[in-house]
Amino acid sequence: MTITITAFERSPDGGMGLARDTRVRWALEEVGQPYEVRLVSFRAMKEPAHLALHPFGQIPTYQEGDLALFETGAIVFRIAERHAGLLPKNANARARAITWMFAALNTVEPPILELANAKILESDKPWTQERLPLVEERVRDRLQQLAARLGDADWLDGGFSAGDLMMVSVLLRLKPSGILKGFPNLATYVARGEARPAYKRAFAAQAAVNTRK
Ligand SMILES: N[C@@H](CCC(=O)N[C@@H](CS)C(=O)NCC(=O)O)C(=O)O
């Protein structure tokens, strides 16, 4: 059955892979599923046809037959559930991998997004310079905890899983800030994710869209 996802017609990051279609592409590449991409403009994202797929007018969406999903957590989980390669077979290990997906999205991503918002969307506000150190500190606290848990392991819980895919995707947004450099095992963890052939294919595919003339 054909899988179709949506992505930005022009990603605001110019193809750095930070738009969230990249994590969905990555999951599909990991499990070897072909997919099609429908590109949407910012205007089209807020129109009824897209809102019927995504109530918040965002990308990515995922369609497979008569199933339509939004939210990358749900989409990556669907892919991981249906195709081997992203979740362990052992029931407890599987539950732990899913826990890491939630941890990435619910515990690690929010302070990272807060920092991105402070730096990009709120950079012109008079209070931003005063607030920024607090926001950065919240990110560092989370990274410290995550780094302590990861230790010198390659992945968060045994072999690479959808939990790592989501965690690396979330951490990638920090690369330009330089904060990751303060946590060498996390920087190496992210690099390990980026070195995966499936990630490289996903990155190249989104970059091709965003660097075309
Ligand atoms: N929690 C959602 C977030 C989706 C999201 O923020 N998408 C961004 C692109 S990465 C978007 O569409 N932004 C445009 C907008 O909100 O208008 C998910 O994980 O899918």
The ligand as a MOL file (V3000), in Angstrom:
LIG
                    3D

  0  0  0     0  0            999 V3000
M  V30 BEGIN CTAB
M  V30 COUNTS 20 19 0 0 0
M  V30 BEGIN ATOM
M  V30 1 N 4.1560 17.7100 17.5640 0
M  V30 2 C 4.1240 17.7640 16.1250 0
M  V30 3 C 4.8060 19.0610 15.6930 0
M  V30 4 C 4.6450 19.3210 14.2100 0
M  V30 5 C 5.2930 20.6270 13.8100 0
M  V30 6 O 5.6050 21.5070 14.6620 0
M  V30 7 N 5.5160 20.8000 12.5030 0
M  V30 8 C 6.1420 22.0040 12.0220 0
M  V30 9 C 7.2420 21.6390 11.0330 0
M  V30 10 S 8.5710 20.7810 11.7830 0
M  V30 11 C 5.1410 22.8560 11.2590 0
M  V30 12 O 4.3590 22.3420 10.4950 0
M  V30 13 N 5.2110 24.1690 11.4700 0
M  V30 14 C 4.4060 25.1080 10.7540 0
M  V30 15 C 3.2740 25.6250 11.5750 0
M  V30 16 O 3.0760 25.2050 12.7300 0
M  V30 17 O 2.5660 26.4940 11.0430 0
M  V30 18 C 4.8150 16.5280 15.5310 0
M  V30 19 O 5.7210 15.9850 16.1670 0
M  V30 20 O 4.4260 16.1080 14.4310 0
M  V30 END ATOM
M  V30 BEGIN BOND
M  V30 1 1 1 2
M  V30 2 1 2 3
M  V30 3 1 2 18
M  V30 4 1 3 4
M  V30 5 1 4 5
M  V30 6 2 5 6
M  V30 7 1 5 7
M  V30 8 1 7 8
M  V30 9 1 8 9
M  V30 10 1 8 11
M  V30 11 1 9 10
M  V30 12 2 11 12
M  V30 13 1 11 13
M  V30 14 1 13 14
M  V30 15 1 14 15
M  V30 16 2 15 16
M  V30 17 1 15 17
M  V30 18 2 18 19
M  V30 19 1 18 20
M  V30 END BOND
M  V30 END CTAB
M  END
